[in-house]
């Protein structure tokens, strides 16, 4: 899995370890939601403050 992180439009480089943590936690949360199957192709999250 590939994780892309941007803060205020600026891409933040992530090594393999934080990519793996972010991906695994996000996938676990999303797959536990009703209506989301295991055959998803991509997940997008945007957080605005």
Buried (B, 14 or more C-beta within 10 A) or exposed (E): EEBEEEEEEEEEEBEEEEBEEBBEEBBEEEEEEEEEEEEEEEBEEEEEE
